[in-house]
Amino acid sequence: MKTKQPNDVRSIAVSLIERVEKEGAYSHLVLDAAIKDRLVPERDTALLTELVYGTIKRRNTLDYCLNAHVKKGVGSLQTWVASLLRMSLYQMIYLDRVPERAVLYEAVRIAKEKGHEGIGSLVNAVLRSYQRAGFPALPEQMERLEKLSVEYSHPRWLLEEWETAYGQENTAAMAAQNLVPPQTSIRVNRMKASREEVMEKLEREGCDTEKGALSEDALIVLTGNVLMTKAYNEGYFTIQDESSMLVAAALDAKAGMTVLDACAAPGGKTTHIAERMHNQGSVHAFDLHQKKLRHIEEQAERLELSIISTKKLDARNILTEIDEQHYDRILIDAPCSGMGVIRRKPELKWNKKPDDLISLPSVQYDILTEAAKTLKIGGRIVYSTCTVRPEENEQVVKAFLEAHPSFVRDDSMKRRLTQDTESGSEWTILPHNYETDGFYMAAFERKG
């Protein structure tokens, strides 16, 4: 295969998609790196993002179409060839503004540059065959979940899990929502300004926003690049999904308290807790990865938060560093399968298999059990994940509470979050409920 370095948006897109498919790279990280390194002109970054995310997001649907025109199926092709065909077909089906003749021309050109004349002929034949036949109709006898898997481009096993947990209607709605590009939401730093004041600051810098529907600290970005603003550099807000903003309110740490964030990276919740404490007290942020802790430190400095201290530590070994009954509040944002953030990381639904997830509840339970020993009597724990799997959420909390009778559910949590009379100690937010990430949180307290 030729080693010519790609220098155009579609060649770069194929290379990034191939890395995600072949190496298990995260789409958002390879995209961010490509844009930061200016691998494509600034005018092409939106198209690059669309091609990469869209192709990965719609993979099942694209493969269903391609398999009718590839003799041995897409799985028989080299990864980069399959990626090229998928990306090209994605443009033909979903991007109205791109002429099909341009898609075909670019696909064949890339095939010849990265491979040889024969691969160019193959790519041309497959795409022209689809062009003549059009989108294949789904057979009437196709099983319902299999049909849903093709239409909404999710693995069947995941749809089965969701249907068991949340029913048919929620499953279809969740799968559909995962195909919608996520909104950018920001969390206002209330230590510095109100939501209205930050809205005005951003408007003066060319960014339009509106108030979020789920968190009192949230703004939804409508137009503009908020990360390029003076308001961002001066610490007036943080990029954070609206559902995860609820955690700090659920924890309800007060000024002067000692707080643990046991699995802190990337630090959005850590800094939110410190802001709500008015930068008074102490917040200990632990994580396994030193590089991620440096990011937390940088964000704390930008937001002018001095009470956050970081330490590289496995949350299952907290007692090697911390005494029992040390903390007033503990947040355990546990490592999880991430099935609530598929909108942002579409490769998760393809890269993970059921067997990969079996050990997660055990790890989550061990972290929860270890951290709980460091909570003071009368203190509160919030356990949260960005997944929508009961095995990692409700079942972990239920097992912990059954084994630790001195901890009881905090039924006031839901009232703190919804500001009404609804009670409840746990809350599962599905992606389509508020057009946010899927999220779970539960609160409980330690009694004497």
N, C-alpha and C positions, 0 to 999 in steps of 0.2 A: 504493500500500500504506500502511496506517495506521502511524503511528510510535509508538504507545503502548508505553511501556517495560514489558517483562514483569516481573512481581514474584512469580512462583511457580515452583516447582521444575521443572515440565515446560516452561514457557515459556523459562526460563533454559537448560534442557538443549537445546531446539531451537536456540536462538541459538548456543550453544557448538558444537554439532554442525555447524551451518551455517558457522561460522567455520573449523572444521577442513576441511570439504569445499571451501569457496569460496576461502579465503585461504591454505590450506596451513598453518594454525596447528597447533601441537603440542597434543594433547589434554591432556597432563599440565600444561602451562603455563596453558592457559585455565581448566582446572579449579582449579588452585592459586590463580589470581588471583581467580576467582569466590568461592571459599571464604574467601580472605583478606579480600576486600572485603565479605564478609557479604551477598552477593546473595540468599542463601537462609538461613532459620533453621538453626541448628546441627543440629537434629533431622533436617533434610532433606539434609544433606551426603552421607550414605551413599547415599540414593536418587539424588541428582544424579550422583554418581560412577558408580553402576550404570547409569543411563540413558545417559550419555555414552559410557563405555567399551564397554558391551554393544552399543549400536547400531552403533558404528564397527566393533567386533570382528566382528559377525555380518552385515556389510553384504551380502555376496554371497548368503547364505541368505535374508535379508529381501527382497532384490531379486528373487530367483527366485520367491518367493511373491507379491510385489506385481505383478510383470509379468503374471501371469495375470488381474489385475483392473484394471489401468491400460491403457486402450486403446492408447496409443502407447508404453507402457513408462515406467518410473520416470525414465529419462534425459530424457524430454520435459518433465518438470515443473520448476518453479522450485526452486532448491536448498533453500530453507527448507520448501517443501511436501514435497519428497522426504524431507527430514530428519524432518519431523513424522510422515509415514506410517511411515518406518522405525522411529522411536522408539516409536510407538504399537503397531506390530506386534510389536516386540521384547517389550513388556510382555505382550501377549496370548499369545505363544508361550513365553516363558522366565521370566516372573515370576508364580508361582502365587498369590501373596498379593494381587495387584492384580485386583479384579473387572473383567471385560470391559466392563461397562456404564459403569464409572468411566473406563476408558481411552477409550471412544468419546465420552463426554460431554466430557472434557478436550480430546481431539483436535479436536472440532468447535468448541469454544469458542476454542481457540488459533487455528484456521484463520480464524474470523470476525474475531478481534481483529487478527491480523497481516495479513489479506487482506480478504475480503468474503464475503457470503452464498453466492456461487457456489462459492468454494473450500471453504467449510464443507460444502456439499452434496456436493462431489466427495470430500472426505475421509470423510464419513459413508458414502457409497455404496461406496467401495473397502474400507473396514474391515468393513462389514456383509457385503459380498460374500465376503470372506475368511472371516468368521465362519461363514457358511453352508457354504462349500466345504471349509474346513479346509486343513491342510498338503498341498500337491500331491505326489503320489507321483513319484519320479524314474523316468523311462522306462527300461525294461530295456535298450534299445539305446543309452542314453547312454554315451559314451566314458568309460573308467575315470577318467582324470585330471579330466575335466569334472565327473564325479560327486563326486570328492573335493573339487573346488573349491567345489561347492555345499554339501556336507555340513559341511566344516570351514572354509568361508568364507575361502579364500585365492585369490589370482590364479593362474590356470593356469600362467603362465610361471614363477612362483616354484616351484611344485610340480615342474615339469619340471626346473628347475635342481637342486633338492634330490634328486630321484630319480636323476639322472645322477651326482651326487656321493656320495650316501649310501644309495641303494637304496629300494625301495618301503616296506619296513617302517618304516625310520627316518623317511621322509617323512610317512607317516600319523601316526606317533607325535609327530613334531615339530609338525605342524599341529594335532593334538588338544591338545597341551600349551599351545600359544599361545592357546587359548581359556580356559585356567584362570587365574583371577586370581593374580598373583604374590604370594608371601610377602614380608613385610618382614623383611629380615635386617640385623643390625648387626655392626660390627667393633669388638671390644673394644680399647681403648687399653692395651696391655700395660705401658706405662710407668707407668700409674697403678694398675692392678688386674688380677687374674686373671679368667678367664671366670666362675668360681664367685662371686667377690666382686661382679661386675657383675650377675649373675643375682640375687643376694641384695638388692642395692641397688634394682634395678628391682621386685622382688617387694614390697618395702616401700612402693613408690610405686604399687602396683596394676597392674604389668605382668608377665605371665607369659612366660617364654622357655624355650627348650630349645637344647641345643648343636647347631650345624650339623654336617653330615655331610662337607663338602668342605674346609673351612678350619679350622685349629685356633684361629683368632681369631673365628669366627663364632658368633652366637646368632640363632635364629629367634624372631621375636616372635609369640606365640600370642594374647595379649590385651593391651589397653591402648594408649595413645598415648605412645610412648616419647619423642617430640619435646617433649612437655610436661613432662618430668621434670627434676628437679634434677640427676640423674646426667648427662643430656645437656648441660645448660648448663655443667656443671663439667668437660666434656671426657672423660668416661669411655668414650665410644663414638662411632662415626660410622655413619650409614646407608650401606650399601654392599651390592651383590649379592655373594653368596658366591663365584661364579665369578671375579669381578674381584679378590677378595682374594688370589687365588693369585699374582698378578703380582709383588707385593713379595717373596714367597718365592722365585719363579723368579729374580728379579734378585739376591737375596741380598746386598744392600749392607751393608757392615760399618761400625761406628762409626769416624768419622774420614775416611771416603772422600768424594770429590767426585763428585756424581751429577747427571745431566741427566734431566729429564722433559721431552721435546721437545714434546709436545702435551698439556699438563697438565690443562686444564679437563675436568671440574669440580673435580678436585683430590683425589678419594678415594684414588687410588693414590699421589699425591704425599705426602700426609700419612702414609699407611701406611708408605712407604719411610722417612720421617723417624723414625717411631716405632720401626721395627725397627733403625734406626741409633742408638737411644737419645739422639736429639737431639744427636749429636756428628758434626761434619763439615759438609758443605754440600750442599744440594739446590737446583739451579737449575730453576725451573718456567717454561717458555716457552709462550705461546699467542698466537693471532692477536687475541684479543678482550680488551680492557682490563677490561671489565665482569666477565668470567669470572675474570680474575686477582684482582680485588678479593674475589670469593667465596672463592678459595683462601686469600687473606690472612686473611679473617675466620675460616675454619675452622682455620687454623694457630694463630691467637690463642686460639680456644676450646680447642684441644687442647694449648696451651702448648708449641708447637713454634717454636723460634727460628732453626733452621738453613735454613728455606725462604726463598728470595728469588725474586721473580717479575719477568718482563720480557715486554713485548709484542713478539713476534718470530715471523715466518714460519719454520717449522722447515726450510724449503728454503734458508734464508739464514743458517744458524747460523755459518758461517765468517766472516761479516761482523762478528761479535761475539766469537767464541771461537777460540782457537788449536787447531791440530791436536793430537791426543793429549793432551787436557786432562782427560778424565773417566775415572774408574775403572769406573763403571757408567752405562749409558744405557738408559732406557725410551722406547720409541716406541709409544705407544698411538695408533695411526694413525687419522686421520679415515676413516670407512668408511660403508657403506650401512646399518648398524645392524640387519641382518636377524636378529640374535640377540636383540634386545630388543623384538620385536613384542608380547610379552605386556604390556609397559609402554607402548608407543607403537603401538597397533594401526593407526593411520593410515599408518604407513610402508609397509605392504603394498599400500595403495591409491595413495598419493601418488607412489611411485617406479615408474619403468618401466625396462625393460632398457637403453634408450639413455641413461638418466640415470646409469648405473653404469659406463659404458664407460671414462671417464677416471680413475676412482678408482685402479686399480692403478698407473697412471703416476705419480700424485701420491704414493702410498704408497712407491713405489720411490725417487722423488727424495728424499723425506724421509729414508728409510733410508740412502741413499747419502751424503747430506750429513752426517747425524749421525754416521755410522760413522767419518768422518775425524777426529772429535774424541775417539775412544776410544783410551785408552792400550793399548800392547802388553800382553797378559795380561788385559785388561779384558773385560767381558761386556756384550752387548746383549740385551735382551728386546724382541721385536716382538709387539704384541698388537692385536686388534680385537674389537669386540662384534658381529661378523657371522659367518655360517656359509657363506661363499662361497669356494671354493678359489681363485678368481681374485684375491681380495683377501688371501688368507692363504698357503697353501702355495706357490702359484705365484709370489708376490712374493718370498718367502724363497728359493725355489729359484733364481730369476733373479739375485738379489743374490749368493748364494754362488757361483754359477757365474762371475760377473763379478769377484768379489773373492776370489781364492784364499787370501789371508792370513787370512780369517775361516773358522772351522770350527764345525760343530755342537757344541753343549754337550749331550752325551748324558746328563749327570747331572741335567738339569733335572727330569725326571719323578720321579726318586728323591727330590729335595728336596721335591716337592709331595705325593707319595703315601706317603712314609716307608716304602717297601718296596724290593725289589730291581729293580723295573721300570725299565728305562732308556728314554730317548727325549728328543729335543731339541725336540719340538713336541707340542701337545695340542689337539685340537678337542673342545670340550664342547658337545653338543647339548642343547637345552632340556629334553628329557625324561630325559636321563641322570641328573641330580641335582635336577630341578625348579628349576633356576637359569636365568639368562640364558644364551643361546648365546654361546660365547666361544672365541677362538683365541689361543694364545701359542706363541712359539718362542724359543729361546735359542741364541746362538752367541758365540764368543770370538775375540779377535784374537791371532794368533800372530806371532812375530817374522819 
